[in-house]
């Protein structure tokens, strides 16, 4: 039997073409269905009316007692006979039945009321009156906003949700309003947020050319996305998920707990961060309050990085948030103390220099880069301000100084640095960290000026009333500010972690690396002048393993032993 060829995986362009053709086919099918409905609408109406007439006759026959059904049949037969014998009787009967069917089969759905109702009108009028002090000046001869004025001219479009609150609003404002000043915009956004309804997230779209402001209510981001394998290419990492209108890409994701409901699949737009030699933002800085989810973000990035590269973790908090990664395949080290952090970061700096030299030599020889330089190296540093304080107390080097080489030359050497810090420790960050981490993430509740100081631009949306862990904003380089929700990646060793989240994280961890201690050979040779001493055998002593690493014994130099002369008797 001949083998059937396997289906070829679509390329990016082919997949985009297939999606375009599928969307076009759906649009054509929808248009054809609407046209057929319009053409067959009279027939559908008559069919519905005849069905209702038949149902009414059946109900009348069922409700008639059995002793009266005979006279009723005789009466119906007489009527049919009279109609059949009368001139144009059958034609008039058919016309009457069709008219009755058309009347009964008509669309009885009540038309939607045009315009807002009384309560919605009061809301719009309150919004209009609240904006009068900001959108009017005494010198305006024909003010668009005035006390007791016409709000319909100022609000050309508006929508309400099922609860009767404003869902979307388009308002006009006079041309002399300083819409280019952030302070003036902030005042208008604050008033609209208070009057349109608190506890929701709003997006404000300022059209400075048309003097219009569009206010949209944003749905909450999904907070039930668990840790899982994302469909990404090498060099791509998913920071979290955002609104569908912000990105042009979606990922198939599983929702719910790790169990029966985990099989639910939905397409969610991600915030993808590209790293490597072709990245324009090779390093990232994440800032947040305690409990905002910065450690969750680092664990999520570590699990994604371990698919293709190696990870070095330096935990300045010392809370054991990354103990689950200790000894795993691809995890070079998990350091929680200052000496280990300095040693690991010093090795990372030397490894970056070695990679640069090896890549340069390969390019000069016309060869591809070595395989060990193409494997990504990730350096995850959590709360470096703690180590900076300890280094200052102990009169040691600041670990951030060792990050200068990976930060400056990491893109060419395929080295990625991720730094997580809290808002109260931002002043302790070095200039190299601030300058070279152009991918920024701000998590947790914070003031607008704090978020703007971290991201470099203010978000276009209002913060939610309650921010779950991992909720915040992200900005890659000079791009727009996105809303962000980090997938749930808790510490599996924490007692507060649910069983579903624990299993989801543990299934993503690579296997542990087996490490065995080797015995130390203490055999020595002793030589003397004129006398050759036989080697003294020593039994091998098993060294105690320290931190699951073999301990190598230092060689002991043997001093020559002078032989004493023996007097002959």
Secondary structure, DSSP 4 states (H G I P E B T S, - for coil): -PPPPPPPPP-HHHHHHHHHHHHHHHHHHHHHHHHHHHHTHHHHHHHHHHHHHHHHHHHHHHHS-GGGHHHHHHHHHHHHHHHHHSTTHHHHHHHHHHHHHHHHTS--PPPPPSS--HHHHHHHHHHHHHHTTTS--TT-TT-SS-TT--HHHH-SEEEE-TTSSEEEEEEE--TTS-TT-HHHHHHHHHHHHHHH-SSSEEEEEEETTTTEEEEEEEPPPP--BBS------TTEEEEEE--TTT-S--EEEEESSSSGGGGEEEEE-EEEEE-STT-S---EEEEE-TTSSHHHHHHHHHHHHTTTSEEEEEESS-S-TTGGGTTBTTEEEEE-SHHHHHHHHHHHHHHHHHHHHHHHHHHHTT-PPPHHHHS-EEEEEE-HHHHHHHHHHTT---GGGGHHHHHHHHHHHTEEEEEEEEGGGGGGS-HHHHHH--EEEEESS--HHHHHHHHSS--SBPPPSS--TTEEEEEETTS--EEEE--B---TT-TTS-HHHHHHHHHHSPPBPP--PPPB---B--B-SS-BPPPB----BPPPPBTTBPPPPPPPPPPPPPPPPPPP-
